[in-house]
Amino acid sequence: MPRKKAEPEVLQEETVQPEIAQVEETVTAEQPVLEPQVEEPAITEPVQPYGEDDVPAAAEKSESSEPEKKSFYNLDFRALDQDLSPEQRQEWNTIYASFRSRSVMRGTIIGVDPHSMTVRSAQTGQTETKRMYCAVIVPFRARILIPETEMWSENEERPAFVLRNMPGAQIDFVITHVDREAGFAIGSRRLALHSRRYYFSAQPLHQPSSRVPCYVLAVGPRRCLVECYGYDVNLSQRDMSYAAIPDLREQYHPGDELICVVKQFDRKAGTLEISVKETVPNPFDEASLRHPIGCRRRAIIAGKYAGGVFCNLPDGAVVMCRYSFHYEDSDFKTGDTVMVVIQRYDEGKKQIFGKIVGR
C-alpha cells in the first residue's frame, strides 16, 4: 500500500491510525449528499484535500450552486416545520439563515463518523460516491456534518487522525447544503475560517502584544492545535507554559478557551504566531533573588531528557537538573518530589541549572 504524503505535525504518532489508500483523482465535497446511516469505522478510500483545480461543489459561485438553492427555496417550510417545538424551529431557522446568507454558526463537535458522500469533480464535472470522515454537530435536534475536506483552509490540510481527536472542540462553520426532509445539513468550516480571518485583519486585534482568545482543537502529548480568529496554530509545550508539562493532554482538552498574546501576524503570508504562556509573568524574572545559588529547594520532577531531569519549583520556574553521584536515573520517576540545589543561572537563555541531592 503506498505511503501517504507528509502532513503537518500536530499530534504525536502514538495515536494509532488506520491505513488509508491513496485515490487517483482528487474530489471535493462542499455540497455532498449524505447517506443517513453511519458507516463502519474503517475507511478504505479517503477523499484527498482539494487543490487549486478542485473546488467544492457548493463553494463554486457559478451557476453550479443554483440548482441546490432553487431546491431549497421550493421547500414547503410551513408543512415541514408545523410539528416542531419552539426550540427546534429556532434551530432550523438558524440553519436556514446560514445557508441563505452564508452567516457563520458555531457548535461543538460531539463525534467524528465515516459517511458515504456524493461528490463532484471540478475537473470532469461528474459525481461519484466517496467515503470520508465527518465531524458531527448537533445544536439541539438537527444533525450537521462537516466533511474532512471542508475542515481546513487551503494548503493547511491536516491528517485524518487530527480530526478524529477533535470531539469536544468548538468550531465555526457555514451551512452549504440543507436536506430538510432527512433532518440534516452539511457545513463548511473552511468558509467560516475565511470570514474570521477577514475580521481579524481589519481590527487592531492583530497588533503585537494584543491579547486575544484562542480555542483548543486537538491535543497531543507535546503539541496543541488551537484556532485563533480563523488561523489554526500549532503550539508546542514551550508555547503553552513556562513550567515543564509531561503530557499536555493532562492539562488541556478540546473545547478549552485560552487567552494568548499575538507575537507576529503576516496577512500576506497567512501566518499568525501566538503564545499562551506570555499572558503571565515569566517566573525566571528575579528568580535569582528568590532562589540564590547554593540554596536548596523542593521541586517536582516534570520530565527527563538525555540523562537530565526537568524539575518544577513551586513558583513555576524550571530547573534543569543532573543527579548527585550516589543516585541513578531509575531511582526517580516523573511526579516525584525531590530536593535540588541551585547551581547556576543562564541569563541569556533564561535557564536555571541544579542538582538533585535527595528526596
C-alpha positions in Angstrom: 0.0 0.0 0.0 1.5 3.4 -1.0 2.6 5.8 1.7 0.7 9.0 2.4 2.4 12.2 1.6 3.9 14.1 4.5 1.4 16.1 6.6 2.0 18.9 9.1 2.8 17.5 12.6 0.1 18.2 15.2 -0.3 15.2 17.4 2.2 12.5 18.4 2.5 9.4 16.4 1.4 7.2 19.2 -2.2 7.8 18.1 -3.0 4.6 16.2 -4.1 5.4 12.7 -5.7 3.1 10.2 -4.1 2.5 6.8 -5.7 4.6 4.2 -5.2 4.1 0.5 -4.5 7.0 -1.9 -7.1 7.7 -4.5 -6.2 8.5 -8.1 -8.5 11.5 -8.5 -8.9 14.3 -6.1 -12.5 15.2 -5.5 -14.3 17.8 -3.5 -17.4 17.9 -1.3 -18.8 21.0 -0.1 -22.3 20.2 -1.2 -22.4 16.4 -1.0 -25.4 14.2 -0.4 -25.1 12.2 2.7 -26.2 8.7 3.4 -28.2 9.0 6.7 -26.8 5.8 8.2 -23.4 5.7 9.9 -20.8 3.6 8.1 -18.4 1.2 9.7 -15.3 2.9 11.2 -12.9 1.7 8.6 -12.3 3.9 5.6 -10.8 2.1 2.6 -10.5 5.1 0.3 -10.1 8.6 1.6 -11.0 11.9 -0.2 -7.9 13.9 -0.6 -7.9 17.6 0.3 -8.7 19.7 -2.8 -6.1 21.8 -4.5 -6.3 24.8 -6.8 -8.0 22.7 -9.6 -10.6 21.1 -7.3 -13.2 23.4 -5.8 -16.0 22.2 -3.6 -19.3 22.0 -5.5 -21.2 24.2 -3.1 -18.4 26.8 -2.9 -18.5 27.5 -6.6 -20.0 30.9 -7.2 -21.1 29.9 -10.7 -24.5 28.5 -11.7 -23.5 25.1 -10.4 -24.8 26.1 -7.0 -28.1 27.4 -8.3 -30.0 24.1 -8.6 -29.3 23.4 -4.9 -30.6 26.8 -3.8 -33.7 26.5 -6.0 -34.5 23.2 -4.5 -34.1 24.7 -1.0 -36.4 27.7 -1.8 -39.1 25.4 -3.3 -39.5 23.6 0.0 -42.8 23.8 1.9 -41.3 25.0 5.2 -44.7 25.5 6.8 -45.6 21.8 6.3 -42.2 20.6 7.3 -41.9 22.8 10.5 -45.5 22.7 11.7 -44.9 19.9 14.3 -41.6 21.3 15.6 -41.1 22.6 19.1 -40.1 26.3 19.5 -36.5 25.1 20.2 -36.5 23.1 17.0 -38.0 26.0 15.0 -35.2 28.3 16.2 -32.6 25.7 15.4 -33.8 25.2 11.8 -34.3 29.0 11.3 -30.6 29.5 12.3 -29.6 26.8 9.8 -31.8 28.3 7.1 -30.2 31.7 7.7 -26.7 30.4 7.4 -27.5 28.7 4.2 -29.2 31.7 2.6 -26.7 34.4 3.7 -23.5 32.4 4.5 -23.7 33.6 8.1 -21.3 31.8 10.5 -22.6 29.4 13.0 -20.8 27.9 16.0 -21.1 24.5 17.6 -19.3 21.7 19.5 -18.1 18.5 17.8 -19.8 15.6 19.5 -18.2 12.9 17.3 -16.4 12.0 14.1 -18.0 9.4 11.9 -17.3 8.0 8.4 -20.1 8.6 5.9 -20.8 8.0 2.2 -20.8 11.2 0.3 -21.7 12.1 -3.3 -19.0 14.5 -4.5 -18.5 16.2 -7.8 -15.1 16.5 -9.5 -14.3 20.1 -10.7 -12.2 18.6 -13.5 -14.7 16.2 -15.0 -18.0 17.6 -13.6 -19.1 14.0 -12.8 -20.3 12.8 -9.4 -19.3 9.7 -7.5 -19.7 8.3 -4.1 -16.8 8.5 -1.7 -16.4 7.7 2.0 -14.8 10.2 4.3 -14.7 11.3 8.0 -17.2 14.0 9.0 -17.3 16.0 12.2 -20.8 15.7 13.8 -22.5 18.7 15.4 -26.0 18.6 17.0 -27.1 22.0 18.2 -30.4 20.7 19.5 -32.1 18.0 17.4 -30.8 18.6 13.8 -27.6 16.9 12.7 -24.9 19.0 11.0 -22.0 17.3 9.2 -18.6 18.9 8.4 -16.7 16.7 5.8 -13.0 16.4 6.4 -12.4 18.2 3.1 -14.1 21.2 4.5 -12.4 21.3 7.9 -9.2 23.2 6.9 -8.1 26.2 4.9 -6.4 25.7 1.5 -2.8 24.3 1.8 -3.3 23.8 5.5 -4.8 20.3 5.5 -4.2 18.0 8.5 -4.0 14.2 8.7 -7.3 12.4 9.3 -6.3 11.4 12.8 -6.3 15.1 13.9 -10.0 15.3 13.1 -10.7 12.1 15.0 -9.1 13.7 18.1 -11.3 16.8 17.9 -14.6 15.7 19.7 -15.3 18.4 22.2 -13.8 21.2 20.2 -15.9 24.3 19.3 -15.7 25.3 15.7 -17.3 27.9 13.4 -18.9 26.8 10.1 -21.2 27.9 7.3 -24.2 25.8 6.1 -23.7 24.8 2.4 -26.4 22.2 2.0 -29.8 21.5 3.7 -31.7 18.3 3.5 -34.7 19.3 5.5 -36.7 16.1 4.8 -33.9 13.9 6.1 -33.2 16.3 9.0 -29.6 17.1 8.5 -27.3 19.8 6.9 -23.8 20.0 5.5 -21.4 22.7 6.7 -18.0 24.1 5.8 -15.5 25.2 8.4 -13.2 26.4 5.7 -15.6 29.1 4.6 -16.1 30.3 8.2 -12.3 30.5 8.7 -12.1 32.9 5.8 -14.7 35.2 7.4 -12.9 35.1 10.7 -9.6 35.9 9.1 -11.0 38.9 7.3 -12.5 40.3 10.5 -9.2 39.8 12.4 -7.1 41.6 9.8 -9.5 44.5 9.8 -9.3 45.0 13.5 -6.5 46.3 15.8 -6.5 42.8 17.4 -3.6 41.6 15.2 -1.2 44.2 16.7 1.8 42.6 18.5 1.3 42.1 22.3 -2.5 42.1 21.8 -4.4 39.6 24.0 -7.0 37.6 22.1 -8.9 34.3 22.8 -8.0 31.0 21.2 -9.7 27.7 21.3 -8.2 24.3 21.7 -9.0 21.9 18.8 -6.8 18.9 19.5 -4.1 18.0 22.0 -1.2 15.6 21.9 1.5 14.8 24.5 3.7 17.6 23.4 1.7 19.7 20.9 -1.6 21.5 20.9 -3.6 22.7 17.9 -5.6 25.9 18.6 -7.8 28.2 16.4 -7.4 31.9 16.8 -9.6 34.1 14.6 -9.6 31.7 11.7 -5.9 30.6 12.0 -5.1 27.1 13.0 -1.9 27.3 15.1 0.4 24.5 16.3 1.7 25.3 19.8 4.5 23.3 21.5 4.8 22.7 25.2 7.1 25.7 25.4 4.4 27.9 23.9 1.8 26.8 26.4 3.6 27.1 29.8 6.8 28.2 31.4 6.6 25.1 33.6 7.5 21.7 32.2 4.4 19.7 31.4 5.0 15.9 30.9 1.8 15.5 28.9 -0.3 18.4 27.6 -3.4 16.2 27.5 -3.5 16.2 31.3 -3.9 19.9 31.4 -5.6 20.9 28.1 -8.6 19.5 26.3 -10.5 20.2 23.1 -13.0 23.0 23.6 -10.9 24.9 26.2 -10.8 28.6 25.7 -7.4 30.2 26.4 -6.0 33.7 26.3 -3.0 34.2 24.2 -0.6 37.0 23.1 -0.1 37.9 19.5 3.6 37.8 18.7 3.6 38.2 14.9 1.0 38.5 12.2 1.6 38.4 8.4 -1.6 38.8 6.5 0.0 38.2 3.0 1.7 35.0 4.1 -1.4 34.0 6.1 0.6 33.2 9.3 -0.1 34.0 12.9 2.3 33.5 15.8 0.9 33.4 19.3 1.9 32.4 22.8 -0.2 31.3 25.7 2.5 31.4 28.4 3.3 35.0 27.8 0.0 36.1 29.2 1.6 35.6 32.7 4.9 36.9 34.0 8.0 34.8 33.4 8.9 33.0 36.7 12.6 33.3 35.6 12.4 37.0 36.2 14.1 37.8 39.6 14.4 34.0 40.3 18.0 34.6 41.4 16.7 36.7 44.3 14.1 34.0 45.3 16.5 31.1 44.7 20.1 32.2 45.2 22.9 29.9 44.0 23.6 27.2 46.6 20.2 27.2 48.1 18.1 24.0 48.5 14.6 23.9 47.2 11.8 21.3 47.0 10.8 20.6 43.4 8.7 18.1 41.4 10.1 16.1 38.6 8.2 17.0 35.4 10.2 15.0 32.8 13.5 13.5 31.8 15.8 14.3 28.9 19.1 12.7 27.8 20.2 11.8 31.3 18.9 15.0 32.9 15.7 16.0 34.6 13.3 18.9 34.4 12.1 19.9 37.9 9.4 22.5 38.6 9.8 24.8 41.5 6.7 25.9 43.4 6.7 29.4 41.7 6.7 27.8 38.2 10.4 28.2 37.5 12.0 25.2 35.8 15.4 23.8 37.0 17.4 21.6 34.6 19.0 19.1 36.9 21.5 16.3 36.9 21.7 13.6 39.5 24.1 13.6 42.5 26.7 10.9 42.2 25.0 8.4 44.6 21.7 8.4 42.6 20.7 6.7 39.4 18.1 7.5 36.8 16.0 4.5 37.9 15.7 5.9 41.4 13.3 8.6 40.3 10.2 8.9 38.2 8.1 11.7 36.8 5.9 13.2 39.6 8.4 12.5 42.4 9.2 15.3 44.9 12.9 15.9 45.3 15.4 18.2 46.9 17.5 20.2 44.4 20.5 22.6 44.8 20.6 25.7 42.6 24.0 25.8 40.9 23.9 28.5 38.2 21.8 30.8 36.0 22.0 31.3 32.3 20.6 34.9 31.8 20.8 34.7 28.0 18.7 31.6 27.7 16.8 32.2 30.9 17.5 28.8 32.3 18.3 27.6 35.8 20.6 24.6 36.4 20.8 22.5 39.5 21.4 19.0 41.0 19.1 16.5 42.7 20.6 15.7 46.1 17.8 13.9 47.8 14.1 13.3 48.3 
